[in-house]
Amino acid sequence: MKVAIVGYGRMGRMIRSLIEQSEEDEVSAIIDPVSAEDATASTASYSSLDSSDVAIDFSAAEAIEQNIRIYAETGIPAVIGTTGWYDRLEDIRRQIDMSKARFIYSGNFSIGVQLFLSLVSQAGRIINRIDSYDVAVSETHHREKADSPSGTALMTASKLLGAIDRKKGLQIGNPEGRIEKDMISISSSRVGYVPGIHTVTIDGPADTIEITHTARSREGFAEGAVRAARWIAGKPAGIYTMDDFVADLIGGR
């Protein structure tokens, strides 16, 4: 499989390292508008993707609309790990040719994170009828992370919103005062070099339960993205999520 890496930051470099260790895959292009190091092109286009079977995109939110349009027009399947653009998903869906578009998007491609999200969903269903328990989401990342809250934190909160009927919305950022009972608080910290820590706090009058995923490196994210690239390359046209990928991975359950 010939892979175009779109966005050559920390994740792009990690993905390249993993692919170069593979006997089945190879890097066919490195596309980045800023980094001149090893880049074969500055933007995704017909010519820059010409020799690629699939694209793995960890670029920037402002570039994703144009990138997706190019992937759809060329028929190249894509793995999109870029975050900060989900509010434009429906607009993008209307603009692109759905007969050719084939991509999977997620705020986190780590298999471990998917296990974490499954546990969070189950915990949300358990406390759905126990009004005395409240929930909150917190996340910590390195100082250079561009978006806040993280895509994974938003995915986590979405799982809780879907499971707990009494919760209706998200309070993003540190509140200046009290928050409403029907809101889920999401707080963010940025410090040093932390790859990513996500915690769900379930708090009641008698006890506190915490579910935490701690990434020790970006390798788990990169490995999941490469596995997703192999998976999306064999799928028909459509827009897929990690739920689709994981369902296939564990046998449709």
N, C-alpha and C positions, 0 to 999 in steps of 0.2 A: 504494500500500500504506500503510495507516494503522498506525503503530507505537507501541506502548506501551513506554516506557522504564521499567523497574523497577529502581530503584537509581540514584540521581542523584549518584554520586561522580565521580571523574576520567573513568572510562570512559563513564558515562552522559552526561556533558557533551560528550565527544568524539563519541559516537554522535549526539547531537542536532545537533551542528554539521554532521556529514556529511549527515544526513537533510535538514536545511534547505537544503543546497546541491543536493539532488536535485530533478528535475522530476517524478519518478515517485512519490516517497514523501513522507509527512508525519508529524509527531509528533502522535499523538492523545491521549496521556496521559503524564504524568510522575509516577511513584509512588515515594515515598520517605518513611520514617517519621521522618526527622530533619530533612532539608532542607526548609525552607518556601519556598525560592526556586524559583518557577515550578512547584512541585508541585501536581498536580491532585487527589491523594489520598495517604493515608499507607500504605495497604495494598492489595494486589491483591484484587479482589473482582468479583462479577458487574457491579456498577454502575460501578466504576472502569475496567473493561475493555470496557464495553458497545460503545464505538464503534471498537474496535481490531481489526485483521485479524491481528496477530501481536505477540508480546511479546519484547523483548530484556531478559534478566534478568542484571544484574550487582549483585545485592543482597548479602545476607549468608547465610552457611551455615545459621544458625539459622532463617532464614525460608524456606528453599528447599522444605522438605517441604510446608508449607502452600501456597506459591505453585504448586508443581507440581500439587497437588490441585485448585486453582482452575482452572489451565489445562486440566486433563483434564475437569473438570466442565463448563466452558464451551465446550470444543472448540477453544480458541484455541491455535494452534501457538506454540511458544516456542523461543527460542535462549537457552541457559543457560550463561553464562560464569562464574557464581559457582563458586568452588572450596571445598574443605574439607568436602564432604558425600558423597563417593563411597563411603565405607564404609556408607552407608545406602541405597545405590541399590537393592539387592535388596528391602529392606523397603518402600521407596517403590513399587517395581514391583508388589509384592503388594497394596498398599493402594489403588492408583488403578485407575480403569476403563480398561483397555488398549484398549477399543474406541474411545475418544475421544482418549486421550493421544497427543500428537504433539509431540515436542521433540527437539532436538539439543543435546548437552552437550559441552563441551570445556574443558580448562584453558587453552586458547589458540586463538583463531580466526585468527591470522595465517597467511597463505599461506606466508610465508617460514619460519615455524616448522615448517610441515608439510614443507617441503623439508628443513629441518634434521633432522627426525625420520626422514625417509626415508634420509638419508645415515647417520644413526646406526644404523638397522636394518641397512643394508648393511655398515657397518663391523663390527657385531656378528657378522654371519654369516661375514665373512671371518676374524675371529680366533677363531671358535668352536672350530676344531681346532688353534689355535696356543696351547698352554697357557702359553707364556712371557709372553703379554701380559695385563695386568690393566686394569680400567677403573674410572673414578670419574666422578661427576656433581657439578658445582658450579654455584651460581646466586647472582646478586647483584641485589637490588632496592632501591627507595627505602625510607626509614625507616618510612613509614606503611603498608606492606603488612601485612595482617592475618595471613596464613597463612604457615607455614614448615614444610617446603620448599614451593616454589611448585607449582601444579598442573602446569606445564610440566616442571619437574624430575622429578616423579613419572611423567609420561608418558614422558619420556626414559629414565628408569631401567626402566620397564616394557618399552620396546622392546628394551633390552639384555637384560633377563631372558628375553624371548621368543626371543632369538637365540643366547644363549650358554648352552649346556647346563650348564656347570660352575657357573654362578651360580644360587643358590637363594633369595636374599632380599636385603633392603635394610638397610643400616646408616644410619639417619637421624640427622643431627646430628654434631657433632664428637666422635669417640670419645675416651674417656679412656685408651685403650691400644690394643693391636693389634686388628685385626678379622680374622675368619675368611676364608679364601681363597674361600669360596663366597658371600661377601656383596659387594654393590656399595655403596660409600660415597656418600652424598648430603650435601653441605655447603652451608650458606646464609650469606650476608652481607647486612646491611642498612645502607645508607649513603645519605645525601643524597637525590637525586632520580632515581636510575637507573631508567629504565622497565623494563629487564630484560636480563640477560646470562646465557646458559646455555652451559656448556662441558662437553663430554665429553673426558676425558683417557684416552688409550690408551697405557699405559706398558710397555715391555719392557726387557730388559737392554742393548740397543744403541741404542734411540731412543725418542722420545716423539711421539705424534701428538695434535693437539687439533682438535676440531670445535666451533666457537663460533657461536652466533647472538647478535647484539647488536641490540637494538631502539633506534632513534634517537628514536622517539616512540611514543605509544600509537595513532597513526593506523592503523598496519597491523593492530592487534588490532581496532580499531573497524570498519575497512573490511571485514575478514573476517566480523565479526558481522553487519553489514548484508547482505552477500552471502548469508550463511547463512540470514538471515531470509527473503529472497526465495526461497531454495531450499526451506526447510521448509514454506513456505506452500503449495507445490504437491505435497506428499508425502502418502501415506496415513498412517493412524494407525500409530504405532510410536515406538520410542526409537532415535535415530540418534547416530552419533559423527562426528568429523571424517573418519575413514576413509571413511565412506559419502559424505560431501560431496565430498571430494577425488577419489574414484573417479569420481563423476559429472562433476566439473570437468575431469578430464583424459581423459574418454572411457571410463571403466570399467576402466582399467588399474590 
